[in-house]
Amino acid sequence: MVNNEELLDCVLCLDETLSEAEEALEKKNYSTALHKIREAREVISEMRDDDEATDDRQEIDMHVANNLK
């Protein structure tokens, strides 16, 4: 599971990236805006993958612990 500090860093990074996308849209620089939005989605996807991997590890640990009892 992601700790609070990592989560905060991620949110701040996403905020910065989305602000850059917003600026690019205001300047009608659509390719830059699209690139920044894709960067933000990639960060979200990585966080989701990390969280799911943690869930899987927790399930495996629980299964092993239950079998050892």
N, CA, C and O atoms as CSV, one atom per row, in Angstrom:
chain,resi,resn,atom,element,x,y,z
A,1,MET,N,N,0.837,-1.178,0.000
A,1,MET,CA,C,0.000,0.000,0.000
A,1,MET,C,C,0.880,1.238,0.000
A,1,MET,O,O,1.965,1.230,0.581
A,2,VAL,N,N,0.436,2.266,-0.626
A,2,VAL,CA,C,1.178,3.501,-0.738
A,2,VAL,C,C,1.059,4.262,0.570
A,2,VAL,O,O,-0.029,4.377,1.134
A,3,ASN,N,N,2.204,4.792,1.061
A,3,ASN,CA,C,2.125,5.558,2.299
A,3,ASN,C,C,1.654,6.976,2.008
A,3,ASN,O,O,1.586,7.395,0.853
A,4,ASN,N,N,1.329,7.709,3.068
A,4,ASN,CA,C,0.752,9.044,2.912
A,4,ASN,C,C,1.692,10.012,2.199
A,4,ASN,O,O,1.245,10.835,1.399
A,5,GLU,N,N,2.990,9.918,2.483
A,5,GLU,CA,C,3.951,10.822,1.852
A,5,GLU,C,C,4.020,10.576,0.346
A,5,GLU,O,O,4.053,11.523,-0.439
A,6,GLU,N,N,4.042,9.311,-0.054
A,6,GLU,CA,C,4.067,8.990,-1.482
A,6,GLU,C,C,2.783,9.457,-2.170
A,6,GLU,O,O,2.816,9.952,-3.297
A,7,LEU,N,N,1.674,9.297,-1.490
A,7,LEU,CA,C,0.392,9.722,-2.045
A,7,LEU,C,C,0.364,11.234,-2.224
A,7,LEU,O,O,-0.085,11.729,-3.257
A,8,LEU,N,N,0.836,11.963,-1.233
A,8,LEU,CA,C,0.880,13.418,-1.327
A,8,LEU,C,C,1.786,13.857,-2.465
A,8,LEU,O,O,1.429,14.754,-3.228
A,9,ASP,N,N,2.957,13.233,-2.588
A,9,ASP,CA,C,3.868,13.550,-3.695
A,9,ASP,C,C,3.195,13.316,-5.038
A,9,ASP,O,O,3.345,14.112,-5.965
A,10,CYS,N,N,2.461,12.230,-5.135
A,10,CYS,CA,C,1.764,11.895,-6.374
A,10,CYS,C,C,0.705,12.947,-6.696
A,10,CYS,O,O,0.598,13.390,-7.840
A,11,VAL,N,N,-0.068,13.342,-5.706
A,11,VAL,CA,C,-1.122,14.336,-5.918
A,11,VAL,C,C,-0.515,15.668,-6.343
A,11,VAL,O,O,-1.032,16.333,-7.240
A,12,LEU,N,N,0.585,16.057,-5.697
A,12,LEU,CA,C,1.243,17.314,-6.059
A,12,LEU,C,C,1.797,17.256,-7.484
A,12,LEU,O,O,1.709,18.230,-8.231
A,13,CYS,N,N,2.360,16.118,-7.851
A,13,CYS,CA,C,2.873,15.928,-9.208
A,13,CYS,C,C,1.731,16.004,-10.219
A,13,CYS,O,O,1.862,16.649,-11.260
A,14,LEU,N,N,0.627,15.353,-9.916
A,14,LEU,CA,C,-0.534,15.390,-10.813
A,14,LEU,C,C,-1.072,16.810,-10.947
A,14,LEU,O,O,-1.429,17.240,-12.044
A,15,ASP,N,N,-1.130,17.539,-9.832
A,15,ASP,CA,C,-1.612,18.918,-9.855
A,15,ASP,C,C,-0.743,19.778,-10.757
A,15,ASP,O,O,-1.259,20.565,-11.550
A,16,GLU,N,N,0.563,19.637,-10.644
A,16,GLU,CA,C,1.482,20.401,-11.480
A,16,GLU,C,C,1.313,20.047,-12.958
A,16,GLU,O,O,1.265,20.926,-13.819
A,17,THR,N,N,1.226,18.755,-13.232
A,17,THR,CA,C,1.076,18.308,-14.621
A,17,THR,C,C,-0.236,18.805,-15.220
A,17,THR,O,O,-0.266,19.246,-16.370
A,18,LEU,N,N,-1.313,18.737,-14.453
A,18,LEU,CA,C,-2.606,19.204,-14.952
A,18,LEU,C,C,-2.626,20.720,-15.109
A,18,LEU,O,O,-3.289,21.233,-16.011
A,19,SER,N,N,-1.916,21.445,-14.255
A,19,SER,CA,C,-1.795,22.900,-14.418
A,19,SER,C,C,-1.079,23.234,-15.724
A,19,SER,O,O,-1.461,24.166,-16.431
A,20,GLU,N,N,-0.042,22.469,-16.033
A,20,GLU,CA,C,0.680,22.666,-17.287
A,20,GLU,C,C,-0.222,22.363,-18.483
A,20,GLU,O,O,-0.163,23.050,-19.503
A,21,ALA,N,N,-1.048,21.341,-18.350
A,21,ALA,CA,C,-1.993,21.009,-19.420
A,21,ALA,C,C,-3.004,22.145,-19.593
A,21,ALA,O,O,-3.352,22.510,-20.716
A,22,GLU,N,N,-3.463,22.690,-18.490
A,22,GLU,CA,C,-4.424,23.793,-18.539
A,22,GLU,C,C,-3.813,25.024,-19.226
A,22,GLU,O,O,-4.463,25.671,-20.047
A,23,GLU,N,N,-2.576,25.335,-18.886
A,23,GLU,CA,C,-1.884,26.454,-19.530
A,23,GLU,C,C,-1.758,26.221,-21.038
A,23,GLU,O,O,-1.981,27.129,-21.839
A,24,ALA,N,N,-1.403,25.008,-21.404
A,24,ALA,CA,C,-1.258,24.689,-22.824
A,24,ALA,C,C,-2.587,24.832,-23.552
A,24,ALA,O,O,-2.625,25.310,-24.686
A,25,LEU,N,N,-3.677,24.420,-22.907
A,25,LEU,CA,C,-4.996,24.570,-23.528
A,25,LEU,C,C,-5.354,26.043,-23.707
A,25,LEU,O,O,-5.908,26.428,-24.737
A,26,GLU,N,N,-5.035,26.872,-22.700
A,26,GLU,CA,C,-5.314,28.302,-22.796
A,26,GLU,C,C,-4.559,28.931,-23.962
A,26,GLU,O,O,-5.042,29.874,-24.589
A,27,LYS,N,N,-3.370,28.402,-24.249
A,27,LYS,CA,C,-2.558,28.905,-25.362
A,27,LYS,C,C,-2.870,28.189,-26.671
A,27,LYS,O,O,-2.222,28.415,-27.693
A,28,LYS,N,N,-3.885,27.313,-26.616
A,28,LYS,CA,C,-4.312,26.523,-27.775
A,28,LYS,C,C,-3.185,25.633,-28.311
A,28,LYS,O,O,-3.108,25.359,-29.509
A,29,ASN,N,N,-2.325,25.194,-27.409
A,29,ASN,CA,C,-1.251,24.272,-27.761
A,29,ASN,C,C,-1.743,22.864,-27.399
A,29,ASN,O,O,-1.390,22.308,-26.360
A,30,TYR,N,N,-2.551,22.324,-28.273
A,30,TYR,CA,C,-3.270,21.088,-27.980
A,30,TYR,C,C,-2.355,19.866,-27.873
A,30,TYR,O,O,-2.625,18.964,-27.080
A,31,SER,N,N,-1.305,19.825,-28.640
A,31,SER,CA,C,-0.419,18.655,-28.556
A,31,SER,C,C,0.298,18.605,-27.211
A,31,SER,O,O,0.468,17.526,-26.644
A,32,THR,N,N,0.717,19.750,-26.696
A,32,THR,CA,C,1.356,19.788,-25.375
A,32,THR,C,C,0.341,19.420,-24.295
A,32,THR,O,O,0.657,18.666,-23.374
A,33,ALA,N,N,-0.861,19.943,-24.405
A,33,ALA,CA,C,-1.908,19.634,-23.435
A,33,ALA,C,C,-2.203,18.141,-23.417
A,33,ALA,O,O,-2.330,17.540,-22.350
A,34,LEU,N,N,-2.312,17.551,-24.589
A,34,LEU,CA,C,-2.573,16.119,-24.680
A,34,LEU,C,C,-1.429,15.326,-24.059
A,34,LEU,O,O,-1.660,14.347,-23.348
A,35,HIS,N,N,-0.214,15.743,-24.324
A,35,HIS,CA,C,0.957,15.079,-23.749
A,35,HIS,C,C,0.924,15.139,-22.216
A,35,HIS,O,O,1.200,14.141,-21.551
A,36,LYS,N,N,0.590,16.299,-21.663
A,36,LYS,CA,C,0.542,16.465,-20.207
A,36,LYS,C,C,-0.585,15.631,-19.596
A,36,LYS,O,O,-0.422,15.067,-18.514
A,37,ILE,N,N,-1.701,15.554,-20.267
A,37,ILE,CA,C,-2.813,14.736,-19.766
A,37,ILE,C,C,-2.414,13.267,-19.774
A,37,ILE,O,O,-2.732,12.532,-18.838
A,38,ARG,N,N,-1.731,12.841,-20.807
A,38,ARG,CA,C,-1.257,11.452,-20.862
A,38,ARG,C,C,-0.249,11.174,-19.748
A,38,ARG,O,O,-0.262,10.091,-19.162
A,39,GLU,N,N,0.624,12.137,-19.450
A,39,GLU,CA,C,1.571,11.982,-18.343
A,39,GLU,C,C,0.817,11.783,-17.027
A,39,GLU,O,O,1.164,10.915,-16.227
A,40,ALA,N,N,-0.214,12.594,-16.817
A,40,ALA,CA,C,-0.999,12.492,-15.584
A,40,ALA,C,C,-1.675,11.130,-15.487
A,40,ALA,O,O,-1.681,10.511,-14.423
A,41,ARG,N,N,-2.234,10.670,-16.577
A,41,ARG,CA,C,-2.891,9.359,-16.574
A,41,ARG,C,C,-1.904,8.238,-16.319
A,41,ARG,O,O,-2.241,7.244,-15.676
A,42,GLU,N,N,-0.675,8.390,-16.823
A,42,GLU,CA,C,0.363,7.382,-16.600
A,42,GLU,C,C,0.722,7.297,-15.119
A,42,GLU,O,O,0.910,6.203,-14.586
A,43,VAL,N,N,0.819,8.450,-14.453
A,43,VAL,CA,C,1.116,8.469,-13.023
A,43,VAL,C,C,0.000,7.768,-12.260
A,43,VAL,O,O,0.263,6.969,-11.361
A,44,ILE,N,N,-1.240,8.065,-12.617
A,44,ILE,CA,C,-2.384,7.426,-11.960
A,44,ILE,C,C,-2.354,5.915,-12.185
A,44,ILE,O,O,-2.591,5.139,-11.259
A,45,SER,N,N,-2.064,5.508,-13.404
A,45,SER,CA,C,-2.001,4.083,-13.722
A,45,SER,C,C,-0.910,3.380,-12.916
A,45,SER,O,O,-1.117,2.275,-12.414
A,46,GLU,N,N,0.249,4.023,-12.796
A,46,GLU,CA,C,1.344,3.434,-12.013
A,46,GLU,C,C,0.953,3.289,-10.546
A,46,GLU,O,O,1.254,2.276,-9.916
A,47,MET,N,N,0.287,4.295,-10.010
A,47,MET,CA,C,-0.163,4.224,-8.610
A,47,MET,C,C,-1.186,3.099,-8.439
A,47,MET,O,O,-1.162,2.377,-7.442
A,48,ARG,N,N,-2.072,2.958,-9.406
A,48,ARG,CA,C,-3.077,1.897,-9.344
A,48,ARG,C,C,-2.401,0.527,-9.391
A,48,ARG,O,O,-2.766,-0.374,-8.636
A,49,ASP,N,N,-1.416,0.371,-10.279
A,49,ASP,CA,C,-0.689,-0.895,-10.380
A,49,ASP,C,C,0.040,-1.206,-9.083
A,49,ASP,O,O,0.032,-2.348,-8.624
A,50,ASP,N,N,0.674,-0.193,-8.487
A,50,ASP,CA,C,1.366,-0.383,-7.208
A,50,ASP,C,C,0.395,-0.820,-6.126
A,50,ASP,O,O,0.697,-1.710,-5.331
A,51,ASP,N,N,-0.783,-0.184,-6.098
A,51,ASP,CA,C,-1.779,-0.511,-5.079
A,51,ASP,C,C,-2.307,-1.924,-5.273
A,51,ASP,O,O,-2.481,-2.660,-4.302
A,52,GLU,N,N,-2.565,-2.310,-6.525
A,52,GLU,CA,C,-3.061,-3.660,-6.806
A,52,GLU,C,C,-2.001,-4.705,-6.480
A,52,GLU,O,O,-2.329,-5.787,-5.994
A,53,ALA,N,N,-0.732,-4.394,-6.743
A,53,ALA,CA,C,0.349,-5.322,-6.424
A,53,ALA,C,C,0.430,-5.518,-4.915
A,53,ALA,O,O,0.672,-6.628,-4.439
A,54,THR,N,N,0.228,-4.444,-4.169
A,54,THR,CA,C,0.240,-4.536,-2.706
A,54,THR,C,C,-0.913,-5.398,-2.231
A,54,THR,O,O,-0.745,-6.225,-1.335
A,55,ASP,N,N,-2.098,-5.210,-2.834
A,55,ASP,CA,C,-3.259,-6.028,-2.472
A,55,ASP,C,C,-2.971,-7.500,-2.721
A,55,ASP,O,O,-3.298,-8.346,-1.888
A,56,ASP,N,N,-2.361,-7.814,-3.862
A,56,ASP,CA,C,-2.028,-9.194,-4.190
A,56,ASP,C,C,-1.051,-9.770,-3.161
A,56,ASP,O,O,-1.216,-10.905,-2.715
A,57,ARG,N,N,-0.040,-8.991,-2.788
A,57,ARG,CA,C,0.932,-9.461,-1.789
A,57,ARG,C,C,0.248,-9.707,-0.453
A,57,ARG,O,O,0.549,-10.683,0.234
A,58,GLN,N,N,-0.679,-8.817,-0.084
A,58,GLN,CA,C,-1.389,-8.997,1.178
A,58,GLN,C,C,-2.230,-10.274,1.145
A,58,GLN,O,O,-2.286,-11.004,2.135
A,59,GLU,N,N,-2.877,-10.545,0.022
A,59,GLU,CA,C,-3.679,-11.762,-0.100
A,59,GLU,C,C,-2.794,-13.003,-0.003
A,59,GLU,O,O,-3.164,-13.980,0.648
A,60,ILE,N,N,-1.646,-12.968,-0.637
A,60,ILE,CA,C,-0.714,-14.098,-0.581
A,60,ILE,C,C,-0.221,-14.301,0.856
A,60,ILE,O,O,-0.170,-15.426,1.352
A,61,ASP,N,N,0.142,-13.195,1.513
A,61,ASP,CA,C,0.586,-13.294,2.907
A,61,ASP,C,C,-0.486,-13.893,3.808
A,61,ASP,O,O,-0.190,-14.719,4.671
A,62,MET,N,N,-1.735,-13.473,3.604
A,62,MET,CA,C,-2.850,-13.989,4.412
A,62,MET,C,C,-3.027,-15.484,4.135
A,62,MET,O,O,-3.243,-16.263,5.063
A,63,HIS,N,N,-2.939,-15.883,2.876
A,63,HIS,CA,C,-3.105,-17.279,2.513
A,63,HIS,C,C,-2.006,-18.133,3.147
A,63,HIS,O,O,-2.275,-19.199,3.700
A,64,VAL,N,N,-0.777,-17.655,3.058
A,64,VAL,CA,C,0.354,-18.393,3.668
A,64,VAL,C,C,0.153,-18.483,5.179
A,64,VAL,O,O,0.332,-19.546,5.774
A,65,ALA,N,N,-0.220,-17.365,5.791
A,65,ALA,CA,C,-0.403,-17.354,7.253
A,65,ALA,C,C,-1.512,-18.318,7.658
A,65,ALA,O,O,-1.373,-19.031,8.652
A,66,ASN,N,N,-2.595,-18.350,6.917
A,66,ASN,CA,C,-3.700,-19.250,7.234
A,66,ASN,C,C,-3.302,-20.707,7.066
A,66,ASN,O,O,-3.740,-21.559,7.838
A,67,ASN,N,N,-2.479,-21.005,6.070
A,67,ASN,CA,C,-2.042,-22.382,5.848
A,67,ASN,C,C,-1.030,-22.837,6.890
A,67,ASN,O,O,-0.906,-24.032,7.158
A,68,LEU,N,N,-0.308,-21.887,7.476
A,68,LEU,CA,C,0.684,-22.239,8.495
A,68,LEU,C,C,0.063,-22.476,9.865
A,68,LEU,O,O,0.700,-23.064,10.739
A,69,LYS,N,N,-1.157,-22.033,10.058
A,69,LYS,CA,C,-1.816,-22.187,11.371
A,69,LYS,C,C,-2.165,-23.619,11.657
A,69,LYS,O,O,-2.721,-23.920,12.713
